[in-house]
């Protein structure tokens, strides 16, 4: 395409941008998403832009916004570009700055790692585009050194990258609440544009991003033509151990650039170390490595060819690590959405195709991978669902608003959040609790920050209040003056024989000194194999993926997936083992090897927790949550089981929620600012899947056993 032969969307862009698209970028045309996005975004419409990784979403949003910026003469900070990760902001900054330079406009970044001098320049120079996180955005609102009304006076639009990562998490409610407060501060509504890979419910995601009310908007997700019919190369292998996985990776695809995803930081360190021992140029990336260490690894990987980078989900989002040849998955990602993000890392160069090799460490992992792929092969993708009943975020927002405005009116105090459905009918109870317990003080019809809020959240200028996620206490690891990353305290307190050696960044480090007061751990390089450890308790598989696993056990093989001979052998083995636990259209209740009753629901972890709360007469309380089954009371008779199931099916009154223990309650951030019963209800609401439980309960029961 040349300027004389524009497409519809191209023709609406600023002539300067048209010139640079053709002459600076050397593009022959806009991609379908970019072309279709220009008109609605240029007209000020809200939008959700959907495309695979590297699908040109950033340009689809920024080119029409920059054109509006030019034609409407926007001044000051006009566009906020919000990302879930600081690393993604750092990665995007040069690219977006290059586009803004075309028009003589400025782009800057503001987050927790940005220096105070750079923030000072943002305040004094007010760049046209500001890249930031929701937490940093709220820190601007509450800071005594920032006049947010003046700084953001020219704001017109907000772009939310990887919007699905926010929407399914409490950070999403926090983001929407902060945007609502900014709109209240400025007295006008902002254009909102979200970008994501494929999601199962784009219209609902758009409504969520708009924050309630009845606003117009567009979901823009054009087909990609012939590319949509190209079947990716998906292979599942069973390798048995991390060492064997390292051997396969080292042997296959020599000379290629490979991105390997693992499901834990410990797994990343162990595989990274094993690959380096085999002489493979290997880099590691995960959230407990320092920002400098991650940037160094990602940059070195981007510039190399014959190498491997081992990463957790930190590289699942749009961070650019250059053109990849292969994506390798150790075991299985938890969601189809994650798989699509990872798959989308490949096939970006002409003549290449999307691919993913699954290296499964156990037979169960083979089953998990195939169950997820069974859902993918049918076209199913998880809907993005906002976390329910975010009362603790409501409490946090009341306190943050009190910090921002110094006083919150006791009458009509919810006005500051507009139509955002953050506060439910329990909002007055939350406010009353905070006033009664001293989190807020009141005077002359207004509330302000109280001593209890300062006690719980006031450290480091209330920084704890501005982040809605809780970070586990960790020690910073230093080699000389260089920060390597962070580790859990348990690695420094557990008993060891000989020197204490850590595995971090894919390298071994011997501990030389521990500063317990300042939480610093000093190390030096070691040739002794180190140890990595982080605690995490991921939620179990969903109803849909667990049903996909059941389908595979019953004989299904995902369309378009190749199984190696080892994977076929593992699948045959596990089908033999699990043969008595699955049935088509029915569930099985049978005695297990310990003579306990086991109810094979294949309903997912949340649905099983829900069933446990619904039928306490049958289900053993406080058992470990599993996706495939529930343990029933051992002394039940078959007749009692049938009676209990019949009673549960016939129940019409409101059903109880799962019990919440005190440990989980303490893990809910800001729970101290809530009445205890509301905090428990908030947590319980996140443990259930009533729809999945109802489907499982409605199936035919096949009970085999005695007593």
N, C-alpha and C positions, 0 to 999 in steps of 0.2 A: 504494500500500500504506500502511496505517496500522498503529500498534502492535497494534490489535485484529485485524488480518488479516495475520499474519506468514507468511513462507514457512518451509520447514524450516530452512535455514541461519540465517536472520534470528532465529528463535526461540531459537537456542543462544547468541546474542551477549549480552553484558552488557546489562541494561536501560538503562544510561546510554548505551551506544553505540547501542542501538536508538533511543533518544530523539533523539540528535544526527543519526543517519542521516536520520531523517524530518524533523526540525525545523530543524537547522542546515544540512544539505546539501540539503534539499528533494527528496530522492530518493523516487521512487514504488516503489522496490523494489531489491533487489540484482541485479546482473547474474548471468548463469548461472555464470560462473567463481567469483564471490564467494560465491554461495549454496552451490555444491558444495564449496568449499574449507573452509567453517567447521567441519564435523564432524571431518574427519581432522586438521586442524591443531589444533583445540581438544583433540583426544584425544592430541596429542603426536606424531603421525605425521610422518615425513619426507615431503616432497612436491616435485614439479615443477609449477609453474603455467604454463600456456601460453595466451597470448592475443596478439592483435595489439597494436601500439603504441596507448597510450591505452585499453587494454582493461580497466583497473581491477585490475591485478595487485597493485599496492602495497596497496590496500585489502583485497584477497582474503587477503593474508598478515597484514596488521597488525590488522585488526579481530578475528579470533579470537585472535591473540597478546595483544592488549590485554585481551580478555575473560579469558583465562587469567591474565594478570598481576593482574587485579582479584580474581578468584575464589580464586586460590591464594596471594595476598598476596606476590607476588614483591617482593624488595627489591634495591637496588643496580642495577648494570648488568645487566639481565635479557635484553636483546635486542641483538645486533649486527646492523646493517644495512650490508652490504658492497656497494660499487659499484666498477666498473673505473675510473671517472673522478671526479676531485675536483669537476669542474663539475656532474656529476650529483648528487653528494652535496649541494652547495650549493643546487641546484635543488629537491631533495626535502625538505630540512630544514624549511622553514616548513610544508609540507604535513603531514609526519609529526608535527611539534611540535604542530600544531593538533589532530590526533587524540589525542595523549597528554594534551593540556591538558584534554580532556573528563573525564578521570579524575583530574586533579590530578597527572599524571605529567610528567616532564621528558625532553626530547630534546636531545642535543648532537651536535656534529660534531668529529671529530679527524682531521686530515690535515696534509700538509706546509705548507699555507698558513695554518693556524690558529695564532694567536698563542700565545706561551708562557703568557700570563695566562689565556687561555681553556682551555688544557690544564690549568693549575693548578686551575681551577674544576672540571673534569671529575674530577680526582684527589680533590679535597676533597669535592665534592657528590655524585659518582657518580650521574649521570642514569640514568633507567630504560632509555632507548634510546640507543645510541651509533652514529652513522653514521661509517664509516671505510673505508679501503682495506686490502688485505692487507699492503702495505708498512708502513703506519702501525701496524697491529696487531702486526706482528713487532717494530717499533721499541719498542713497549711491553714486549714480552717481554724484550728484551735491555737495556733502559735501566736504568742504575743509579739513576735518580731515580723510577722507577715500580715499585711492588710489585705485579706483575701478579697474583699469587695473591690478594691482598687486593682489588685493583681489580675483578677479574672473578669474585670469589667467588660472586656471585649469578647468574651467566650461565646461561640456560636454553635459548636458541634463537638460531640464526644464519639471517638472511635474505640470500641472495645475488642481487642484482639483475643482470639481463643475464648470467645464468650461462653462456650459450653463448659470450660474449666471453672468459670465463676458460677454459672447458673445452677450447677448441681452441688454447690457447696455453700457453707455459711458466708464465705467471702462474697458471694453474689448478693445476698441481702445487704451486706455491709456496703458494697459498691452502689447499689441502687439507693440506699439511704443517704449516702454522701452526695450523690448526684441530686437527689431531691432537695437536700439542704442548700446546695449551690444554686439550684433554680430558685429556691425561696429567697436566698440572699440577693440574687440578681434581679428577681422579679419577672423572669421570663423563662420559657421552656427552651431546652436545648435539643438540637437534632441528635439522634442516637443511632449509631451504626455499629452493628455487631458482625464479627467475622468468625467463621468456624468451618471445620471439615463437616462431613455428612453427619446429620443427627436425625433421629427418628420422628421428631415433632417440631419442625421449623416454625410453623405458625404460632404454636404455644411459646416457643423460645422468643419470638419477636414480641409477643404480648408481655412476656416477663421482662424483657429489656426495656420496654416502654413504661414499666412501673405502674401498671393499672390504668384505669380510665378507658376512654374510647378514642384512641388516636389512630390516624391512618398510617400505614406502613407497607413495605413490600418485602417479601422473601424472594431473593434473586438467586436462583440455582439452575442456570441453563445447562442443558445436556452438553456433553463434550464431544458429540459427533461420533466418529468411528472409534475413537479411543475407548468409548464406553463398552464396545463389544470385545475389546482385547482382554483375554483371560489371563490374569496374573499367574506367575509360576509359584505355586505353593506346595511345599514338600514337608512332610512330617517324618522325623527320624527318632528312634529311641536309642539313647547312648549310655544310659545307666549311671553316669557319674560326671562331676565337674571336670575331672581329669580327662575323661573320654571326650567330653565336649570340646575341651581345649585342643585335644589331638585332632578332632575332625576339623575344627576351624583352622588350625595350623596347616592341615594337609590340603584342604579344598581351597579353590579360588586364589591360588598364589598370584601375586601381582595386582590384586584388586583391593579396593577400599571397602571395608566391611564395618557396618554398625551393628553391634550386638546388644540386644536389650535383655536385661535380667529383672527379676522381681524384687530385689532388695539391694541395699547398699553393701551388705556383707557378701552377697553373691557377686556383685560387681568387683569387689576387691579380690575375692578368691579366684575368680576366672581371670581377671587381669593379671594377677600374680602367676597363675599357671601358664598363661600365654607368654609372658615375658621369660619364664624359665625355658620355654621352647624356642626362644630366639625371635619371637614375633614382635615387631614394632607395635606396641600397645599403649593406648591411653585410656584413662578412666574418668568418668564424669558422674557425680551424684551430689545430692544436696548437702552432704556433710564435708565436702571439700571446700576450701576457701574459694572465693570468687576469682582470685588471681590464678589459683591452681586450675580451676575449671577453664578459664579463658585460655590459659597456656595450652592445656590439652586440646581444647576444641580448635584453636588456631593451628596448632601443629598438625592435627589430624586433617584439617581442611586443606592444608598445603602439601600433604604427603600423598603417596599413591598406594604402595604395598603396605597396608597397615590395618589395624583394628582399633576401634574405640568401643569400650564396654560401658554401658550407661543404664541408669534406671530411667524412669519416665521423664527425667529432666530434659532429655533430648527428644521426647515424643512431640513436644510442641514445636513451633516454627523456627527454632534456632537454626541458623544456616551453618552447616558443617561441610559445605561443598557437595559436589556430585558424588553420589554413592553408587557402588556396583551391587552391593548385597546388603540386605537386612536379615539378621539372624536373631531368632527369638529363643531364649532358654526357657523351657517349659511354656506356659501359656499366659498371655495377658488376661486380665480379669474381665475385660469387656470387648465387644465387637468394635466399639468406637476407638478404643486404644489400638486395636489391631489395624484399623483403617488408617489411623494417624501414622503408625509405624510403616505400614506397607507403602504409604504415600511418599516416603522418603526416597524410594527408588523409581527408576523409569523416567527420570527427568531429562536425560540426554536423548537426542534423536537416535533411533536405532536400538534403544534399550527398552526393556519392559519391567513392569513392577514385579517384585519377587520377595519371597520370605521363606526362609528355612527354619523350621522348628526343630530344635534339639532338646528332646525331653529326657530329663534325668531319671524319672521313674515311670512305671507303667501307668500310675494314676495321672501323671502329667500328660501322657499320650491321650488318655481319655478326656482330660480337661481341654486340651488343645482341639481335639476333634469335636467336642461338644460345642465349643465356641465357634469353630469353623462351620459346623452344621447350621448354626443360626445365621452366620454370615452368608452361607451359600443360598439361603432362602430369601436373602435381601433384607433381613431384619437387622435394625440398629437400635440401640437403646434410646428411648426418649429421654430428653434432659428434663429432670424434674427438680424443682426447687425444694430444698430441705423444708420439711413441714414444721409449723409452729415454732418459729425462731424467736421465742420469748427472750432468751438471753441476749440476742442481738438487739431486741427492742430496749432492754435495760441498758446495754452499752451505748446505744444511740441517745438515750435520754441524758446519760452522764456526759457524753461527748458534746451534745448540744449545750449543756450547762457550761462546759469548758469554753466552747466557742463564743457564746453570747453573754457569759458570766451569770446570766439569770434566765430561767425558763418560766414563762407565765404558767400559773397553776390552772388557769382557765383556758380552754382550747389549745392546750400545749401540743397536741398532735398536728396542728396546722402546718408546722414547719416541714412535714414530710409529704404534703400534698395528698395525692390519691394512692400512694404506695401502700399495699396491704401488709405492712409489717406488723401493725398492732391489731390484735384481735380483741374480743370482749374482755379479756383478762388484763388489758392495758391499765385500767384504773387501779386494779389490785397490785400491779407491779409498781406503779407510782406511789401508792400508799405504803407499800412495803419499804421502799427506799427512803421515804420520809420518816417512817417509824423507826427504822434501823440506823439512821444517821448517815446513809449514803448521800442523801440530800438534806439540806437545811432549808427552812422556809421563812420568809419575812415579806410583809406587805404584798401578798398575793403572788410572790415569785419563789422559785426554788433555785438553790445554788449548791455547788459541790460541798459535801460534808466531810467530816473527819473519817468516817468509815471508808469512803471512796478513796481518800488520800492514803489510808492505811493499806487497802487492798491493791490499789492500782496506781498510786502516785509516784512510784519510783521512776527515776530518769524522766522527769517532766511528763508523767502519765503515758509513757511509751507503751506500757502493758495494756492500757485501755484502748489504744489505737490499732492494735492487731487482734483480729478475732480468732486467730489460730494459736494454739499453745505449742511452744517448742520445748522439748525435753531438756533438762539441765545437762549441759555437756562441757567438756574441757577443750579449750583451744590448744591445738598441737603446733608447736613452733620448732623449726629446725634452724637454729641461729635466730635471725630476725625474720625469717620467712615463714608465714603462716601456711601450714599444709591443709588443715581442716579442723574437724572437731570429732570427738569420740564420746561415748557414754561413760559415765562414772564407773560402772561395773567393771570395765576393762582395766581400771587402775586399782580396784579394791579386791578382785578375786585372787585367790592363792595361786602362785605359779612357782615352778621349780626353775632356778636359773634366772637369767635376765628377762625382764618384761619387754616383749617385742610386739609392736603394733603393725598392722597391715593397713596402709592408707595411701590412696593415690596409686594403687597397684605396686607399691614398694614397701619394703620392710624397714621399720624404724625402732631402734632400741631406746627405751625411756632412760633419760639421764637425770632428770629432776622433775619433781611435781610441786607446783606452787598451789597448795590447796585453797588458800584464801582468795587468790586471784583467779582460780580455776584455769591454770596454765600448765601444760605438759611439754617439757623440753625433750627433744629427741635428737638422735643422730642416725645416719644411714647404717643399716645392718645387712649382713648376708644371711642371717638366721630367718627362717620363714616366720612371719608375724601372724597375728590373729586379728580378725575384724568381727565386730558384734554391734548390732543395733536392735532395739526392741521395736516391734510393730505388730499390731493385731489387725490385719486387713479383714474387712467384712467378707462373708462367704459369698458363694456364687449366687447369681440372681435366679429367679424362677425360670426364666426363658432359657438361660444357658444350662441350668440343671436338667431341664427337659430335653435340651439338645443332647446332653450326655446320655440320658435314658434312651433317646432315639438311636444313638450310636451303639449302645449296648444291645439294642433290639435288632441291629443289623444295618442301620443306615451308614453310608459313607458320604461325607460332604462332596458335593459336585465340584469338580475343578481342583481337587486336592490329591496329590500323589503321596502314597505311603511307601517308605522303604521296606525291605524285607524284615528288618529289625522291628519297625513299627507295626507291621502286620502281625509278627509273632507276639509282640507285647499286647496288641489288641485282642488277638485270639485268646491269649492267656487270661486277660482280665475279663473277657466275656465269659469264659468258663467259670471263673471264680464268682462272678456276679450274676450268673444265670438265674439263680433262685431269688434274686432281689428285684427283678423287673418284670413287668407285664404290660401289654399294650392296652391303654384305657382303664387300667386298674392299679390299685396299690396293693402291696403285699405286707402282711404282718406275720412274722415268723420268729421262732426262737433262734438266737445267735449262738456262737460257739461257747459263750459263758452261760447259756440257758436263760438269758434275758430276752424279754420281748423286744423286738426291733420293728418299728413301723417305717417301711421304705416308701416315703412320700415322693421323692424326687421333685421337691417343690422349692428348693432354694432355702438359704439360711433364714431369711426374714420370714418367709411363710411358715417355716418350722417353728420359729420362736412364737409366731402368732398362734399356731395350733397348740403349742404348749400352754399359752395363757388361756386359750379358750377351753381346753379340756384337762384341767389339773387332776381330775379323778383318774385319768389314764396316763398322763405324761409325767415322767420323773422330773422334778423341778431342778433348776440350776445346773443342767447338764451342759457339756461343751456343745456349742452351736455347730451343727453340720448341715450341709445342703441336701444330702441324700436321705437322711433318716432321723428318726427320733427314738429314744429309748423309753419304753413303757414300764410301769411297775411290774416287777417280776411275778408277784403272786396273783395277778389277774387271771380270771378264767376267760375262755373264749366268749362265753355268754356275756360276761361283764364288759368285755371290749366292744362287742356288738351293741350293747345297751348304751355305752358311753358315746359311741359314734352316732347312734341314732338320736340321742338327746342333743348332741352338738349340732347335728343337721337341722333339727327342729327348732332350735333356739331362735327367738325373734327379738329379744331385748338386746340392748347395747352390750357388746362383748368386752371383757376386761382386756387391759393392755398388759404386756409383759412386765414383770417386776424389774426394778432398777436398783442395783446395789450401791452402797455408799461410795465405793471406789470409782464407779462410773460417774456418779454425781460430782465428785471432786474434779473429774476430768472435763466437765462441761465448763468452759470458760465463762466467767461472769455469773456463775450459778449463785455465788454469794449475794448478788444483788437481786435475786429472785426469791419469792416464798418457796420453801422446799417442795411443796406439793406441785407447784407449777414447773419447777426444774425437773422433777421426776416425770411429769407428764410430757414435757418437751423431749426428754431422752426416750421415753417409751414410744412416743409417736414415730421415732426414727428407727425403731427396731422391728416394725411390723410390715407385712404385706398381706392385707386382708383379701385382696383379689386372688392371689396365688393360693392362700390358705383355703379359700372357699372352693376353688377348682379342685384342689387335692382332696378336700373333705367330701366333695360330691362324687368322686370316683367310686367304682365298685371295690369292696374290700375282699381280699382273698386271705383268709387267716388259716395258717397251718401250725399246729402245735397241740399241746395237751394242757390239762388243768382247767 
